[in-house]
Amino acid sequence: FVFPHLPLPHYWKRDAAQQKISETYMTEIARRRETGDIDENRDLIDSLLVNSTYKDGVKMTDQEIANLLIGVLMGGQHTSATTSAWFLLHLAEKPQLQDELYQEVLNALSGKGGNLDDLSYEDLQQMPLVNNTIKETLRLHMPLHSIFRKVVSPLVVPNTKYIVPRGHHVLVSPGYAHTNERFY
């Protein structure tokens, strides 16, 4: 990921997969446009076909919509699936926690008749144990192993003589910081 354009077989496979997914989305977008089969409320593709406009008023191209859909597909799948798997694994190890979480969810939703269809962000705020369990799962098993950023102004590394110049890149590991005994 640091040098994404190196001529490596793994990168070739990645690029071929991206092209195939893009073609799949482009074919579906074209089919919907040609047939007029677009319902803004049906799914994300239709919503983007109707409402994909930049702040300056320029409409997104179909290729831009396809690229955005790839980002949503990969980003959502990677982070949500990974976090859910770790959450369930740790939950399986702690039957007492399962019971406490279950009771908290029942209590928070008792006024809604237990209806999960209308679960809102506000409902989740009434479940501190659920929220804290999710946060702890993310702390221990963050879905991104590293974060790569370009330095926009000179960055002083605390407690050292080092300064990262503007225009250079830094690579940080949340996993290291999140499990370091100095911080947690």
JONORDA-V707722 format. One record per residue. N is the residue number from 1. SS is DSSP state (~ for helix, > for strand, _ for the rest). PSI is psi in whole degrees, 0 to 359 (* if undefined). BURIAL is + if it has 24 or more other ideal C-beta (glycine too) atoms within 12 Angstrom, else -. Layout:
n={N	N}
ss={SS	SS}
psi={PSI	PSI}
burial={BURIAL	BURIAL}
//
This chain:
n={1	2	3	4	5	6	7	8	9	10	11	12	13	14	15	16	17	18	19	20	21	22	23	24	25	26	27	28	29	30	31	32	33	34	35	36	37	38	39	40	41	42	43	44	45	46	47	48	49	50	51	52	53	54	55	56	57	58	59	60	61	62	63	64	65	66	67	68	69	70	71	72	73	74	75	76	77	78	79	80	81	82	83	84	85	86	87	88	89	90	91	92	93	94	95	96	97	98	99	100	101	102	103	104	105	106	107	108	109	110	111	112	113	114	115	116	117	118	119	120	121	122	123	124	125	126	127	128	129	130	131	132	133	134	135	136	137	138	139	140	141	142	143	144	145	146	147	148	149	150	151	152	153	154	155	156	157	158	159	160	161	162	163	164	165	166	167	168	169	170	171	172	173	174	175	176	177	178	179	180	181	182	183	184}
ss={_	_	_	_	_	_	_	_	~	~	~	~	~	~	~	~	~	~	~	~	~	~	~	~	~	~	~	~	~	~	~	~	~	~	~	_	_	_	_	_	_	_	_	~	~	~	~	~	~	~	~	_	>	_	_	_	_	_	>	_	_	~	~	~	~	~	~	~	~	~	~	~	~	~	~	~	~	~	~	~	~	~	~	~	~	~	~	~	~	~	~	~	_	_	~	~	~	~	~	~	~	~	~	~	~	~	~	~	~	~	~	~	_	_	_	_	_	_	_	_	~	~	~	~	~	_	_	~	~	~	~	~	~	~	~	~	~	~	~	~	_	_	_	_	_	_	>	>	>	>	_	_	_	_	>	>	_	_	_	_	_	_	>	>	_	_	_	_	>	>	>	>	_	~	~	~	~	~	~	_	_	_	_	_}
psi={342	321	79	351	13	146	72	142	322	319	325	317	319	313	321	319	318	318	318	315	319	315	320	312	317	321	316	320	314	318	315	321	316	320	349	15	71	122	109	330	1	310	179	323	309	319	317	324	329	320	22	86	134	166	330	5	353	131	144	145	164	324	321	321	315	317	320	318	322	316	317	316	309	316	312	321	313	307	312	314	317	312	317	318	313	319	311	324	311	325	322	333	349	81	324	318	323	313	317	317	316	314	320	318	315	315	317	328	5	325	347	9	22	15	110	346	328	24	130	170	320	322	317	330	342	7	75	325	319	311	315	326	319	315	320	322	315	326	316	330	65	140	342	124	343	157	127	122	150	134	123	340	153	132	115	125	118	140	24	175	3	141	125	118	154	139	342	171	149	147	118	154	104	327	323	309	321	345	7	127	340	333	331	*}
burial={-	-	-	-	-	-	-	-	-	-	-	-	-	-	-	-	-	-	-	-	-	+	-	-	+	+	-	+	+	-	-	+	-	-	-	-	-	-	-	-	-	-	-	+	+	-	-	+	+	-	-	+	-	-	-	-	-	-	-	-	-	+	-	-	+	+	-	+	+	+	-	-	-	-	-	-	-	-	-	-	-	-	+	-	-	+	+	-	-	-	+	-	-	-	-	-	-	-	-	-	+	-	-	+	+	-	-	+	+	-	-	-	-	-	-	-	-	-	-	-	-	-	-	-	-	-	+	-	+	+	-	-	+	+	-	-	+	+	-	-	+	+	+	-	-	-	-	-	-	-	-	-	-	-	-	-	-	-	-	-	-	-	-	-	-	-	-	-	-	-	-	-	-	-	-	-	-	+	-	-	-	-	-	-}
//
